[in-house]
Amino acid sequence: MEKFRKLWKSCPWAVLFAVFILLYTGLDMTQTDRERSEMENRPLKTRPKLEWRVLMKGEYDERFDSYINDQFVGRDGWITLKSCVESLLGKTENNGVIYGKDGYLFVKLDRLDEERYQDNLRYTKEFFELYPELPVTFAITPNAYMILEDKVPYGVPLIDQAAFGAEIYELAPAHVSVLNLLEPLRAHKEEYIYYRTDHHWTVYGAYLAAQAYAQQKGMELPDFEIFEQNGRTIEGFYGTNYSKAKKVGTRPDTMLLPDIPMESVAVFGEEKPGLYDEEKLATRDKYAAYLWGNNNFTELKAENNRYPAADGHKTRVLLIKDSFGNSLAPFLTYLYDEVDIIDLRYVNKLSDYLRDAEYDDVLLLYNFESFVSDPYLSTLRY
């Protein structure tokens, strides 16, 4: 005890730190692992199994480090504290998110995985070559910073998506139509077309892209004011970029849920009561309410197609998309009798859906960040 008193008098901060570490370790050992972080809107790593194969490859330590980083006591609180301190220090980014003007938070996309990018270019080209008779439209959705350039801090070195987009579109052979969305979105950059706290576009941004697609096909959507008047507004949406950065003082976004009548909505054959998963609106991951989140195969049967075929033929379009397509897909029901939707992350073989189906059009719609990094684009070839 005498030794402890002497130690306390000589270096109290070291003693306090040691006690803190011991107590924190004890708490950490008694904590039950969480499967998901609501604040970060992502699954958390769970304790890895100690397997001989993993141990010999040297992967166990890496997996265990990831597990510890995800499961330590008070993780959400420490993330918030880190964000507060960095805001006070005047930092302009945190955890891969850039603090922009007017409360916008942008994904920091400053480098590519060149190998993955080249692979995805090859997979897409092979898809086009596999189906030379398929009437495909190819569109890359730009990330918010590419459209809202005046809200990005000066001098931040971000990838020029316009330049890469031009390279990507060069893949398209004669039977593939290119839909460049840069200009249709830039024409409305002063409006609310991207969420401030999330990486997705708003419903209005999705509408503008759908309208550009419709006009390229010689068609028109109803005026957006109709969807605003008949839709529901959801307050208090904090999206993925906020979940990563937790910037102090960030204002939440609002979400519009347009009232678009449907004959039926089915997710992998299961009938749904409407376009939106109402339960998701009560969670942090509110964007997942659109189209019941990301699923392998979704089918929308239209009640309001403005362009029915004269011969009674049921027109169909296949939308191959990432999550940006979830808020866009319902607008296509004004152009076709049926809209089929595929997310490549949840299917094994795209050919299973294309082999016997007869589609009037196919829309391949991918966000730029997803296109250059998604490992599931290889499914296009199978």
LINKAUR-V34650 format. One record per residue. N is the residue number from 1. SS is DSSP state (a for helix, b for strand, c for the rest). OMEGA is omega in degrees with one decimal (none if undefined). Layout:
N/SS/OMEGA  N/SS/OMEGA
//
This chain:
1/c/179.2  2/a/178.8  3/a/179.8  4/a/179.0  5/a/179.3  6/a/178.8  7/a/178.7  8/a/-179.2  9/a/-175.6  10/a/-178.5  11/c/-176.8  12/a/-177.6  13/a/177.7  14/a/178.2  15/a/179.6  16/a/179.9  17/a/179.3  18/a/178.4  19/a/178.7  20/a/-179.4  21/a/-180.0  22/a/-179.8  23/a/-178.6  24/a/177.8  25/a/178.1  26/a/177.6  27/a/-178.4  28/a/-178.4  29/a/-178.9  30/a/-176.3  31/c/173.5  32/c/-178.7  33/c/174.5  34/c/179.8  35/c/-174.6  36/b/173.4  37/b/177.4  38/c/-177.5  39/c/-178.3  40/c/178.3  41/c/178.2  42/b/174.8  43/b/178.7  44/c/178.2  45/c/175.6  46/c/-174.9  47/c/-179.4  48/c/177.0  49/c/179.4  50/c/-178.6  51/c/-177.2  52/a/-178.9  53/a/-179.6  54/a/-179.7  55/a/-178.1  56/a/177.9  57/c/-179.5  58/c/-176.5  59/c/-173.3  60/a/-179.1  61/a/180.0  62/a/179.6  63/a/-179.3  64/a/176.1  65/a/178.8  66/a/178.4  67/a/179.9  68/a/-179.6  69/a/-178.8  70/a/-168.3  71/a/-176.5  72/c/-174.4  73/c/175.2  74/c/-174.9  75/a/-178.6  76/a/179.6  77/a/178.8  78/a/177.8  79/a/178.7  80/a/179.4  81/a/178.7  82/a/179.5  83/a/179.3  84/a/-178.9  85/a/-177.8  86/a/175.3  87/a/178.9  88/a/179.5  89/c/176.8  90/c/178.8  91/c/-177.7  92/c/177.0  93/b/178.2  94/b/173.0  95/c/177.5  96/c/179.9  97/b/-179.0  98/b/176.3  99/b/-179.7  100/c/178.9  101/a/175.6  102/a/175.6  103/a/-179.9  104/c/175.3  105/b/-174.2  106/b/171.2  107/b/178.1  108/c/-179.1  109/c/-173.3  110/c/177.8  111/c/179.7  112/c/163.2  113/c/-171.3  114/a/-179.8  115/a/178.8  116/a/-179.7  117/a/180.0  118/a/176.4  119/a/-177.7  120/a/172.6  121/a/-179.1  122/a/179.7  123/a/-178.7  124/a/178.3  125/a/179.3  126/a/176.6  127/a/178.9  128/a/-178.1  129/a/-179.5  130/a/-174.4  131/c/-176.5  132/c/-179.6  133/c/-175.1  134/c/178.7  135/c/-173.2  136/b/167.1  137/b/-174.8  138/b/-177.7  139/b/174.2  140/b/179.3  141/b/179.2  142/c/172.4  143/c/-171.9  144/a/-174.9  145/a/-178.8  146/a/-179.9  147/a/-177.3  148/c/-173.7  149/a/-178.0  150/a/178.9  151/a/178.9  152/c/178.5  153/c/-177.9  154/c/171.6  155/c/178.2  156/c/-176.4  157/c/-179.2  158/c/-178.9  159/c/176.1  160/c/-175.6  161/a/178.0  162/a/-179.5  163/a/178.9  164/a/178.4  165/a/177.9  166/a/178.1  167/a/180.0  168/a/-177.6  169/a/177.4  170/c/177.9  171/c/-169.0  172/c/174.5  173/c/-172.2  174/c/-175.4  175/c/180.0  176/b/177.6  177/b/177.7  178/b/176.1  179/b/-179.6  180/b/-173.8  181/c/-177.8  182/a/-174.7  183/a/177.0  184/a/179.0  185/a/179.6  186/a/179.1  187/c/-178.2  188/c/-173.4  189/c/177.6  190/c/-178.5  191/c/-173.2  192/c/-175.6  193/c/172.7  194/b/174.4  195/c/176.3  196/c/-171.4  197/c/-174.2  198/c/-178.1  199/c/-178.9  200/c/168.3  201/b/175.0  202/c/176.7  203/a/178.4  204/a/175.3  205/a/177.9  206/a/178.1  207/a/-179.4  208/a/178.1  209/a/178.8  210/a/178.4  211/a/177.5  212/a/177.0  213/a/-179.1  214/a/-178.0  215/a/176.6  216/a/178.4  217/c/-179.7  218/c/-178.5  219/c/-179.3  220/c/171.5  221/c/171.4  222/c/177.0  223/c/-176.6  224/a/-179.6  225/a/179.3  226/a/-179.8  227/a/177.5  228/a/-177.7  229/a/-175.0  230/a/-175.6  231/c/175.8  232/b/176.0  233/b/179.3  234/b/-178.8  235/b/169.9  236/b/-179.9  237/b/171.3  238/c/-171.1  239/c/-172.1  240/a/-178.8  241/a/175.3  242/a/-179.8  243/a/179.0  244/a/-170.8  245/a/-178.1  246/c/-178.9  247/c/-178.5  248/c/176.0  249/c/-179.0  250/c/176.8  251/c/178.4  252/c/175.5  253/b/169.9  254/b/179.7  255/b/175.6  256/b/174.7  257/b/-178.4  258/c/175.8  259/c/-178.2  260/c/-177.9  261/c/178.6  262/b/170.4  263/b/176.1  264/b/174.8  265/b/-179.2  266/b/175.8  267/b/-176.5  268/c/175.8  269/c/-179.8  270/b/179.8  271/b/178.3  272/b/-176.4  273/c/-179.4  274/c/-176.4  275/c/-168.0  276/b/174.1  277/c/-173.5  278/a/-178.6  279/a/-179.4  280/a/-179.5  281/a/178.7  282/a/-179.2  283/c/176.1  284/c/-176.8  285/c/-174.7  286/a/-178.9  287/a/179.6  288/a/175.5  289/a/-180.0  290/b/173.2  291/c/177.7  292/c/176.4  293/c/-178.5  294/c/-177.8  295/c/-177.8  296/c/-177.2  297/b/179.1  298/b/-177.5  299/b/175.3  300/b/174.4  301/b/-168.9  302/b/172.7  303/c/-168.9  304/c/178.2  305/c/-178.8  306/c/-174.0  307/c/178.1  308/c/179.0  309/c/-176.5  310/c/-176.6  311/c/179.9  312/c/177.0  313/c/177.5  314/c/-178.1  315/c/-176.2  316/b/173.5  317/b/174.2  318/b/176.6  319/b/174.3  320/b/-164.4  321/b/163.8  322/c/-172.9  323/a/176.3  324/a/-177.9  325/a/-175.9  326/a/179.6  327/c/179.2  328/c/-171.0  329/a/-177.2  330/a/179.4  331/a/-179.1  332/a/178.4  333/a/172.7  334/a/-176.4  335/c/-175.9  336/c/176.0  337/c/-178.5  338/b/176.8  339/b/175.3  340/b/-171.3  341/b/-179.8  342/b/171.2  343/c/-173.0  344/a/179.2  345/a/-172.4  346/a/176.5  347/c/179.6  348/c/-177.2  349/c/177.5  350/c/-178.1  351/a/176.8  352/a/-178.5  353/a/-176.5  354/a/-171.2  355/c/-174.8  356/c/-176.4  357/c/176.1  358/c/-177.8  359/c/174.9  360/c/179.3  361/b/172.8  362/b/177.4  363/b/175.1  364/b/-172.1  365/b/-179.3  366/b/170.3  367/b/-176.5  368/a/-178.1  369/a/178.5  370/a/-175.9  371/a/-175.2  372/a/-174.0  373/a/-172.4  374/c/178.5  375/a/-174.1  376/a/176.8  377/a/176.3  378/a/-179.9  379/a/178.6  380/a/-173.7  381/a/-170.1  382/c/none
//
